[in-house]
């Protein structure tokens, strides 16, 4: 009898345990959020070893899921929740109005800890270190501070025109050279590389590429199984990449410090940081990474700018009628006897509309950088739970039909009112991120995109080659996608000798 009772008790305990496991699994995998409020709708849950997000063609796949499930979509991976924001209204309500609850980043072991040792600004968790980093860099990249770099950006835009004149085949490399040159000058005051094979450019490109690989969602299993980082040999490549970029950042910091000691240092962000190193309360390596993050594996400003320039070239080649309207405006406002300036900006709404539509049509960042909710966020009857990873998917936002009717059509006129003026912020599209995690180099990047587009379309008519049609969907499947190589014809709109002289003389003023 006693044995039978024991067996019965064990059986009952097993049933209770099984039910408890089922309850835990239900809580982990159900759509029930906090206080019985449901999570946003989404596809079925995945086990923790599977990628929560699609493994390929991420941005387009997420956009299709937004169309299927609604403007806010939830993905579940084990006990983790990932939220995708896919409409402009939801982005304004959640990413902007609730921005204080989304300052944090989710823990990123591969990109945030192993690659940058916690010192990279983009993946830095919220807290004291993040506040110190942001406070140190903030004054030097604000709108007024960014204006100080305009002459240098204009000079580099002229060099870009000369590069395209001399070698139109490599226009994408010329865009990279322009962008990196500007950011190196701002960050370190270093001389501008004059060739795409310059060792400095090569090193910077490698750093950017490493970050692109590492930050891709689901790229490294260690982000789901943290103990892997302690496995002998695991992450060897990440640590090698960390040492490579840290050596580059330290080298640049030491060079600026040496020039300061010799009273030879020109104005730069790094010089300003070194002049107030005590006030910033940053270690030497933190300072090295903060400066390096402006163009390297952090804010990726150089890469953003290069991608944006290439996108404007692609848009001009593929949409000649829209390009012609910008030509008409440039001819009317500037003419052919002088070159564009920043003072012309307010008189060129058609050019700005073309630029805004390009950034919507082919966003610089497609899925965004992840945020982490630090408290429950409630939106239209759904709960985004504390601890959830939240993405504002730029590709989906740029195709929100309620804001951008017929979104696949390239139409700069959508940004203009009936009198040809740029519309107010009711059609605002966030290119550089959200809330307090917006890219700190956005004003610098916007100035670069304006002045390069003004010079390119003032100087050239850009056309597709009849024998080499451009595939406007051929981009790398990365967080900030690069266009596959494409050919163009560049037809000078000013007599070549005169154009070359104007660019050369302008660069030596």
URBELRA-V771695 format. One line per field, one symbol per residue. ss: DSSP state (@ for helix, = for strand, . for the rest). Layout:
BEGIN
ss = ???
END
This chain:
BEGIN
ss = .@@@@@@@@@@@@@@@@@@@@@@@@@@@@..=.@@@.=.......=...........@@@@@@@@@@@@..======..======..@@@@@@@@@..@@@..=....@@@@@@@............@@@@@@@@@@@....@@@@@..@@@@@@@@@@@@@@@@@.@@@@@@@@@@@@@@@@@@@@@..........@@@@@@@@@@@@@@@@@.....@@@..@@@@@.....@@@@@@@@@@@@@@@@@@@@@@@@@@.......@@@@@@@.@@@@...@@@@@@@@@........@@@@@@@@@@@@@@@@@@.@@@@@@@@@@@@@@........@@@@@@.@@@@@@@@@@@@@.........==....===..===....====.@@@@..............@@@@=.....=..@@@.......@@@....@@@@@@@@@@@@@@@@@@======..=......=.......=....=====...@@@@@@@@@@@@..
END
